[in-house]
Amino acid sequence: MSESRQSTIGALLAARLSARGDRPTVRPAEPADGPFLYASLRAERAGDFVGLPPEIAHNLIDMQIRAQFAGHIARYPALERLIVEVDDAPAGRLSVVREDAAWRIVDFAVSAGLRGQGLGSALLAALIDAADAKRDEPEAIADAGVAPEALRLSVFFANVAARRLYARHGFVDVAPPDGEAVAFVEMVRPLSGPSQPARRSGDPMRAP
């Protein structure tokens, strides 16, 4: 098997970010990143339990985080957990996996203090470029199963800011599968296509 066939999505994304000269970088998550990941996930959920006693809220959030990790491991054994960095410091998280003829974004978040700086947009654009570049490799042309045909993700229906960000990068809503909670929206980004969203005056890009 060739080296390019073995390349992880994370490695392809890191190379593309470097080639583009983008500010964020990515690397594989390590055990030492556990506290950062835990704090990142806790921060996202803190607002869901306002009004509850702190101890109860803490326990409920812990249960949700454990359930999320267990669910991802069970459903996506080959999941790649990546740490987003800016200036060598953790700035977010990104989990991706190959899924049939697509690359799926399973989890994606930029740290709250760094949102609004275009980091999420840069990461999405580079990921789309990496997927498109993979399709252009000779082995991908010879074997359609090697390269993705689309990027996919699920996002909370109520997360309007994230949905707008994804839409600017060419993601479109698709009907949820039968039985899937309607709180989530499935979005798909076909390949190939333009990776850079159109900038509108007065409408800065916002990271998820």
N, C-alpha and C positions, 0 to 999 in steps of 0.2 A: 504494500500500500504506500502511495506517495506521501511526502511530507505535507503537501497542501490538503490532501484528503483527511489527514489526521488532525489538522488544525482545529482548535476549539473556536467556538464563536467568540469567546473572550479574547483570544489571541488575534483573531481577525479584526475585531473591534479596536483593540489597542493599537494595532498597526495602522488602521485607518485614521484614528484620532491623531496619531503622531504625524502621518503624512499630510493631514489637513492643517496641522499647526493649531489644533483646538486646545483650549485651556484645560478641560478635564482630562484625566487619564483613568484607566481601569486596570485592575489586577485581580487575580483570584482571591476570594476570601480565605482567611486562615483562622485557626482556632483562636488566635489572639484578638481577632476582630469581633468575637462574641459580645463583649460589653457594648461596643458601638452599635452592632446590629440590634441588640436588645433595647438599648436606649432609643434608637431610631423608631423601632416598632412601637414602643411604649408611648413615645411622644405623639404618634399618629392617633392613638386610641384614647388619649387622656380626656379629650373632649366628649367622648361617647358616654361617660359615666358621671357627668357633673351632677352634683346633688346627692350622690351616694356617699356613705362613710368611706374615708380613705382606705381603710383596710379591705373593705369589700371590693372597692374599685380596683385596688392593686391586685387582688386575687383573680378577679374576672379578666383583667388585662393579661395576666400571666397565663391563664387558661387559654385565652385566644391565641397568644403567641405560640404556645406549645402546640396547639391544634393546627395552626398554620404551618409550622415547621414539619410536623408529622404528616400533614396532608400533602405537602410538596414532595417530601421524600417518597411517600407511597405512590403518588401519581406520576412523578417525574424523576425516576432513578438517576437519569443522566443530567440532572439540572446543574447548570453552572452558576454559582453564586459569585458575583463580582462586587468589589468595593470601588466606588467612584472616588477619586482623589483630586484635590486642587492644591497645588503647592505642597505636595507630599502629605497632605492631611486628609483624613476621611471626610467626604462631602456628600455621600449618598450610597445607595445600593441598587444593584441591578441583577436580576436573576433571569437567565434565558435558557432555552432548551430546543433541540431539534425535535420537531413533532411532525411526522409524516412528511409532507412536502412543504413544510413551513418552519420558520423560526418563531418560537413563541416567547414573548416577553411575559414572564410569570409575575415578576415583582419589580417595581421601579419607583424610586423616590429620591429626590434631592433634599438635603438637610434644609430645614425651614429657614435658617439664617442666610442661606445662599440662593434662595429662590428669587426669581425675577432678574437673574443675571445671564440668562440664555444657556445655562448649563444643560438643562434637560433637552432643549432644542438641539444643541451641539451633539449630544449623545445619540439622539434619535437619527439625526442626519448622517452621522458617521456609521451607525448600525445599518441604515438603509444602503449607504454606499458600500459597506462591507458585503452585504448580501448580494447586491448587484454585481460587485467585482467577482464574487464566488461563482456567479452564473456565467461569467465571461471566460472562466478558465477552460482550457482545452478538455480536461477530463469531465467537466460539467456539461460541455456541449455534447460529448460522446455518451454520457450517462446522466440522464435528466434527474435521477434519484440523488445525485451528489449535491445539488444546489437547491436552495429554497425557491419556491414559486411565490411566496408571500410572507409577510410578517403578520402575526396575530397577537391579540391581547384581550383581556377582559378588564373592564374598568367600572367603578361604581357609576350608576346612572346619574346620581346627584353630584358627581365630581365634574362640574361644568368646566373648570379651568383645565383639567387634564384632558378632557374630551376635545376641547378647542385646540389644545396643543397638538394632539394626535391628528386631528382633522387637518391642521395646517401642513402636516407632513404626509398627507395623502391617505390616512386611515379613514375608512368608512364604516358605518354601523351595519351589522348584519343581524338578522333575526336570531334570538336566543334559541338553543336547542330545546325540544320538548322537555319539560320538567325542570329546566334550569331556572334558578331564582331570577326574577325580572329586575332585581336590584342591580344586577350587573349587565353591562352591554358588551357584546362581543364586537371587536373592531378588527378589520383586515386591511392590510396595505399591500396591494399587488405589486409585483416586481416585473420589469424594470420601470422606472419613472423618475421624475425629478426629486432629488432628496432635499432641496432647499425650499422652505416655505416662502411665500411671498410676504415681504415685510410691508405692513400698512402703517402709514404715519399715525403716531399717537397710540400704537398698539404694540408695545414691547412684548417680546416673547417671554413667557413665564414657564419655569420648570414645574413639573408635577409636584 
